């Protein structure tokens, strides 16, 4: 769920994931969108801070990777069941190959 309507996000290109950063000023209609496809690295995003502090950069892929490793998700997630919603056959083949590579099988 994002704060920007889909009709405003779609012109930024096709995406499977959409990160939306909204600045908490004025009418709150200033959005920075970061669309991503399944096979793309998650983005580094700019997070606005209150003045006079400068924006900071958050590396979402690095945060997710660290959380995955530190949380022991490799041992607790069942990769044998299909994704919900399901991936396209091509993306499922890609995901299966990636899982085999990461899991050492």
ABEGO torsion letter per residue (X at the ends): XBABBAAAAAAAEBBABBBBBBBBBEAGABBBBBBBBAABBBBBBBBBBBOABBBBBBBAAAAAAAAAAAAGAAAABBAABBBOBBBBAAAAAAAAAAAAAAAGX
